[in-house]
Amino acid sequence: MSLRQEIVTSSKLVVPTNSDGMIDVDLRSSNAILVNLDENKVLLDKNSEEIIYPASLTKMMTVLVAIEHIKNLQDDVVLPREIFNDLYKENASVAGFLPNEKLTLKDLLYGSMLPSGAEATIGLAKYVAGSEREFVKLMNDKAKKLGMENTHFMNTTGLHHPDHFTTVKDLSLLLQYALKDNEFRNVYTAERYFIRPTNLHPEGIVLTNKMFHNMNSSALPRGEILGGKTGYTEEAALCLASLAKINGQEYILVTVGAEGSSQTVQFNIEDAFSVYSKL
């Protein structure tokens, strides 16, 4: 029996009730949770404690752990050639960095979050912990400290593994905590980021947040979507963890399991607009 099967067997699924103040909306996503950060109140709960695969939402934890272990984000790092081969074989999403490229650690943070670059996450892991395996131990330790009781990480990227899983409730705990860190918030809410000329990109690199790239506008009827992290694997389907400010208050919404792919309508983003427009 896999670790995921053990937790699925032992965990109790909490079925939400549509009580006063809860949002009632039809979603494409199979799992969702909406939290008012100012009041620490859950306003939507759809299978929030069901075990799911997080895909690239994993990188929120990767970036947070890296920030908490790096003393100087301006330090340089060279991305070793060997990390690229497996990522290419897995068809992992990449930021566009090249083997032996010299970048700052700050560049790797933005490369992990905005274009969801797997090479950037592994570069961070190797710098902080010497290997991805050792860095993942830090991720799991952090998950325990945050009370993410139904979460277990196997990698920094979110590439599918049967024992790499979480719940949208656990991811909401992660995001609530992470957004209190100014550096994380800056990375998470950036629409784009310019990397200065490197040894292999003499004109520099422009990184774009995938969520904002797939939106016509971030404006809402009574506010604005401030930031977000997308995710997709065949097993996880379309995922999104977003932050919005509406009527002066901040909300986070975590959704997974919307059918589609990068080549289809982004139903994860459509779900976000549907939910936030109800507030």
Steps between C-alpha positions, in 0.01 A plus 500: 500500500637842406526787747219678315272197532569480873401863553193471279393200705550669835389857426145616559341695217318803635189571294433877506156644561366805322462705816450875530779694335618213281534559125276293273652466153532231233863405442688300240759420767447186707654651813501857627535719807450875535633681807449860611847583632390804699239303693669157476169359381426226247234616253504209256590137560479234233670174593774702668636206703502250216847380401608654168812544289628860512699513174695828484320648800783308669731782401338731755657286771827478308526878477401554863755252635771646277427854621518389862840333449678749274693785662582699187271480197760678287742209528578336167436139406586306185238251381680169440440323171394173661177639647357570156500152343238347729282812481499485122408130512214573741380788283514721808412868476814712488585868531732501200831496686787310341759249623795679664312830513605732783208657682420651838296312758237771467478419128433138591220597739320690225586228248334244726183699564416698186567262207504197737855405409602158628867570432473801729351300787768235480767769482365647823486157662860418415622835630310479828528131586754346262241286322132493418452203732637689801302812413178299487563401862492870586172535309340215694631638828345837417171336409486335842573829676218668308250230596474360148392162633415335167799615298810316383753626246729286284652773282534877462327525164159338536571237236266210560586239761237288680644600838514872420165632620314751712153656543373842400446570869867429570603718207289783640689471830827522309392804300359684802835461675717572196324825411614646832856488367569815297744331262258218426216747447712703258579191293147362517332824389743592221353507149846497343864515597804610301825309541806703418736375226663168584790305354255313273226761452687822415173691454354378827180301553143612559300263720120516493253365755298224331178598673514865396607395150177301462276784620355779291493707818550444871217743583198376694159668548601621846873445507797336333692173485841584645700183441493130441672173419369262237557127474426214265572133460279240339429354844439833677323675209490882507588658835522856632587665830411869479484815712240774451407826668127572498325784682822565688543144629737226385391152399682188387344233281659160438347277232609174337348245268355716224493304177715627217865568429730782398349470151137546609292770663654564842207388713705545816519872428133513398412343835697770679307777325171322573579476871646847549213659310262363764667703775 
